[in-house]
Amino acid sequence: MIYGHIKMKNNINQIGKEVIDLQIKALRKLKNSIDKSFDKAVKKIIRCKSKVIVCGVGKSGKIASKISSTLSSVGTPSFSISANDCSHGDLGKISKQDVLILISYSGNTEELKNIINYAKMNKIFLIGIVSNKDSYLYKSANIKLFIPKVEESGYGIVPTSSTTAQLSLGDALSITLMKKKKFGKLDFKKFHPSGNLGNKLKTAADLMLVKNKIPFVDENEIMKNALKVLNLKKLGFLVLINKEGLNTGVFTDGDLKRLLQKKRFIDNLKIKKFMTKKPFTVEKNTLATDILYQMNKRKITNICVYNKDNKKKTIGVIHIHSLIKTLK
């Protein structure tokens, strides 16, 4: 019985691996099929002053929704439409300024024919993602993104390898557009303000303490008065500034402990003689994840934030606890 159980388990695992192997083969074929048409599609979408409309039927319709969502999230305005609903009024959502992407394995799906004809009649630019060169979609598309025919799983009839290829081609389009448009992390952050992803994309400006919460102390202040500010602010460090209000260094709890090991009476000593000069600082648009990495690497618990216009002007401070709490 134990042997039989092991045999069944191995058989189950083997089936799963075979499904994945077929999809890997499909992606290899897809990679080798990328040609000038892909380049033309990207350039056409970049020039589009309106929206990218993505549509498919059945499983391809679900892929269309995902591709559209990804496009929108990386800076290319897009929405998906239902092929069925297009026969009942939704064709009006497509304008002459839009780029239309139709996805179909066969390219002869009945529901898409009305959309293709509408695009032709109204001179709407059409990009076809299709696997049949003899199809109506392939012959009608202004740009043809050909997906090589692949072997499906499940007796060769269940849409699996083909939809994986469609999805991957959509991702390739989206990320290429993202990079060509120079759509960066900060742009991405604007579209993802909430959740774990939003937290990871938070910047120093989102987390820093500002104005009267910053533990500023004149660099010429005596230790007795400076330590009052240290106790009041409860951040474990002080930001020392000169007459121009520029950062000349920091004084930390660690600096205080080392000083007390050397000197018994410190009240009347000037703090600037014992400060840490040239502290590590970050620009306000630095990502929280990068800041936490640097703080752990340097074994520091506080950091000063500056605006790119003036590295010496501290506009905020961040404590490591705030970062850890945000990135949990």
C-alpha positions in Angstrom: 0.0 0.0 0.0 2.8 2.4 0.8 4.4 1.6 -2.5 1.2 2.3 -4.3 0.8 5.6 -2.5 4.3 6.7 -3.6 3.6 5.6 -7.2 0.4 7.7 -7.3 2.1 10.7 -5.8 4.9 10.5 -8.3 2.4 10.2 -11.1 0.6 13.3 -9.9 3.8 15.3 -9.7 4.8 14.1 -13.2 1.5 15.4 -14.7 2.1 18.8 -13.1 5.7 18.9 -14.4 4.5 18.0 -17.9 2.0 20.9 -17.9 4.8 23.3 -16.9 7.2 21.8 -19.5 4.6 22.4 -22.3 4.3 26.0 -21.1 8.1 26.5 -21.0 8.3 25.2 -24.6 5.5 27.7 -25.5 7.5 30.6 -24.0 10.7 29.5 -25.9 8.7 29.6 -29.1 7.3 32.9 -28.2 10.7 34.4 -27.4 12.1 33.3 -30.8 9.0 34.9 -32.6 9.6 38.4 -31.3 10.4 40.5 -34.4 10.0 43.9 -36.0 6.2 43.7 -35.4 6.8 43.9 -31.7 9.0 47.0 -32.2 6.3 48.6 -34.3 3.6 47.8 -31.8 5.5 49.4 -28.9 6.3 52.6 -31.0 2.6 52.9 -32.1 1.4 52.6 -28.5 3.9 55.2 -27.3 2.6 57.6 -30.0 -1.0 57.0 -28.9 -2.6 60.1 -27.4 -5.7 58.4 -26.2 -6.2 54.9 -24.7 -5.2 51.3 -25.4 -8.3 49.1 -25.6 -7.7 45.3 -25.1 -10.3 42.7 -26.0 -10.5 38.9 -26.3 -13.0 36.1 -26.1 -13.3 33.4 -23.4 -9.9 32.7 -21.7 -8.3 35.2 -24.0 -10.8 37.8 -22.6 -9.5 37.2 -19.1 -5.9 37.6 -20.4 -7.0 40.8 -22.1 -8.2 42.2 -18.7 -4.9 41.4 -17.0 -2.8 42.9 -19.8 -4.9 46.0 -19.7 -4.6 46.3 -16.0 -0.8 46.0 -16.2 -0.6 48.6 -19.0 -2.5 51.1 -16.9 -0.4 50.4 -13.8 2.8 51.2 -15.7 1.8 54.4 -17.3 -0.2 53.5 -20.5 -3.9 54.3 -20.0 -5.9 51.3 -20.9 -9.1 49.4 -20.3 -10.5 46.0 -21.4 -13.9 45.5 -23.1 -16.1 42.4 -23.4 -16.3 41.0 -26.9 -19.9 40.0 -26.2 -20.9 43.4 -24.9 -19.4 45.0 -28.0 -22.3 43.6 -30.1 -24.7 45.4 -27.7 -23.4 49.0 -27.6 -19.9 48.8 -26.1 -18.3 49.5 -29.5 -19.0 53.1 -28.7 -16.3 53.0 -26.1 -13.6 52.8 -28.8 -12.6 56.1 -30.4 -10.6 56.8 -33.6 -7.7 58.0 -31.4 -7.4 54.7 -29.5 -5.2 51.7 -30.2 -7.2 48.5 -30.2 -5.6 45.2 -29.3 -7.5 42.0 -30.1 -6.4 38.6 -28.7 -7.5 35.3 -30.2 -5.7 32.0 -30.6 -7.7 31.1 -33.7 -8.3 34.6 -35.0 -11.6 33.5 -36.4 -13.8 33.9 -33.3 -17.2 35.0 -34.3 -17.6 37.6 -31.5 -14.4 39.4 -32.7 -15.6 39.9 -36.3 -18.0 42.7 -35.5 -15.2 44.5 -33.6 -12.7 44.0 -36.5 -15.3 45.3 -39.0 -16.0 48.3 -36.8 -12.3 49.1 -36.5 -11.9 48.9 -40.3 -14.9 51.1 -40.9 -13.8 53.8 -38.4 -10.0 53.5 -39.2 -9.2 52.5 -35.7 -5.6 51.2 -35.4 -5.7 47.4 -34.8 -3.0 45.2 -33.2 -3.8 41.5 -33.4 -2.3 38.9 -31.0 -3.0 35.7 -32.9 -1.7 32.2 -33.7 -3.4 31.6 -37.1 -1.9 33.4 -40.1 -4.9 32.4 -42.3 -7.4 34.0 -39.9 -9.6 37.1 -40.3 -7.9 38.8 -37.4 -4.3 38.2 -38.7 -5.3 39.5 -42.2 -7.1 42.5 -40.8 -4.6 43.7 -38.2 -2.4 46.8 -38.9 0.3 45.1 -36.8 0.3 41.4 -36.4 1.9 40.0 -33.2 2.1 36.3 -34.1 2.2 33.7 -31.3 3.5 30.3 -32.6 1.1 27.5 -32.3 1.8 25.4 -29.2 0.7 22.2 -27.6 -2.0 22.6 -25.0 -2.3 20.5 -21.8 -5.3 18.3 -21.1 -5.5 16.1 -24.2 -4.2 19.0 -26.2 -7.5 20.9 -25.9 -7.5 23.0 -22.7 -6.2 26.6 -23.3 -3.1 26.6 -21.1 0.2 27.0 -23.1 -1.5 29.4 -25.5 -2.9 31.7 -22.7 0.5 31.6 -21.0 2.1 32.8 -24.2 -0.6 35.5 -24.6 -0.1 36.8 -21.1 3.7 36.8 -21.4 3.5 38.8 -24.7 1.3 41.3 -22.9 3.8 41.6 -20.0 6.6 42.0 -22.5 4.7 44.9 -24.2 3.8 46.5 -20.8 7.3 46.5 -19.4 8.9 47.6 -22.7 6.5 50.5 -22.8 7.3 51.3 -19.2 11.0 51.5 -19.8 10.7 53.4 -23.1 8.5 55.9 -21.4 11.0 56.2 -18.5 8.2 55.3 -16.1 10.1 54.9 -12.9 9.5 53.6 -9.3 8.1 57.0 -8.2 5.6 57.0 -11.0 4.7 53.5 -10.2 4.2 54.5 -6.6 1.5 57.1 -7.5 -0.7 54.3 -8.9 -0.1 51.9 -5.9 -0.6 54.0 -2.8 -2.0 51.2 -0.6 -1.1 47.7 0.6 2.3 46.0 0.9 3.4 47.2 -2.5 2.5 50.8 -1.6 4.4 50.5 1.6 7.5 49.3 -0.2 7.3 52.2 -2.6 7.1 54.8 0.1 9.9 57.3 0.1 11.8 59.3 2.7 9.4 62.2 2.2 6.4 60.0 3.2 8.0 58.9 6.4 10.2 61.7 7.7 9.5 63.9 10.8 9.7 67.5 9.8 9.9 71.1 11.2 9.7 71.3 15.0 10.0 67.5 15.4 13.6 67.6 14.0 16.1 67.6 16.9 18.0 70.7 15.7 20.8 72.1 17.9 23.3 74.9 17.2 26.7 73.4 16.7 28.2 75.8 19.2 25.7 74.8 22.0 27.2 73.5 25.2 26.5 69.9 26.1 24.3 70.6 29.0 21.7 72.5 26.8 22.0 70.1 23.9 21.3 67.1 26.1 18.0 68.7 27.1 16.9 68.6 23.5 18.1 65.0 23.1 15.9 64.0 26.1 13.0 66.1 24.9 12.9 64.8 21.3 13.5 61.1 22.3 15.0 60.1 18.9 18.4 59.1 20.1 20.3 61.8 18.1 20.7 65.5 17.4 21.1 67.3 14.1 23.8 70.0 14.5 23.5 73.1 12.3 25.5 76.2 11.7 24.4 79.9 11.5 23.1 79.3 8.0 21.0 76.4 9.2 23.0 73.9 7.3 23.8 70.4 8.7 27.4 70.1 10.0 27.0 66.8 11.7 25.0 64.6 14.2 25.4 63.7 17.8 24.0 60.3 18.8 23.4 58.3 22.0 26.4 56.3 21.0 28.5 59.4 20.8 27.3 60.4 24.3 28.2 57.0 25.8 31.7 57.1 24.3 32.2 60.7 25.6 31.2 59.7 29.1 33.7 56.9 29.1 36.5 59.5 28.5 35.2 62.5 30.5 33.4 62.8 33.7 32.3 66.4 33.5 30.8 67.4 30.1 28.2 70.0 30.8 30.1 73.0 29.5 31.8 71.3 26.5 30.8 72.4 23.1 28.9 69.6 21.3 30.5 70.2 17.9 33.8 68.9 19.2 32.3 65.5 19.7 29.8 65.2 16.8 29.9 62.8 13.9 30.9 64.8 10.9 29.6 64.0 7.4 26.7 61.8 8.5 25.1 59.5 5.9 22.0 61.3 4.5 19.3 60.5 1.9 17.4 62.5 -0.7 13.7 62.8 0.0 12.7 60.6 -2.9 14.8 57.6 -1.8 12.7 54.5 -1.3 12.0 53.2 2.2 13.4 49.8 1.3 16.7 51.3 0.2 16.9 53.5 3.3 16.4 50.5 5.6 19.1 48.5 3.8 21.6 51.3 4.2 20.7 51.9 7.9 21.2 48.2 8.6 24.4 48.1 6.6 25.8 51.1 8.5 24.4 50.1 11.8 22.6 53.5 12.4 19.2 54.1 13.8 18.5 57.6 12.5 19.0 59.4 9.3 18.7 62.9 7.9 16.8 63.7 4.8 17.6 66.5 2.3 16.1 68.0 -0.8 18.1 67.4 -4.0 18.7 71.2 -4.3 20.8 71.3 -1.1 22.4 68.3 0.5 23.5 70.2 3.6 19.9 71.4 4.4 18.1 68.8 6.5 14.4 68.9 5.8 13.4 65.8 7.8 14.6 62.9 9.9 13.7 59.2 10.0 14.0 56.7 12.9 14.6 53.1 12.0 11.5 52.0 14.0 9.3 54.0 11.6 10.8 52.1 8.6 10.4 48.7 10.2 6.8 49.4 11.1 6.0 50.6 7.6 7.7 47.6 5.8 6.3 44.8 8.0 
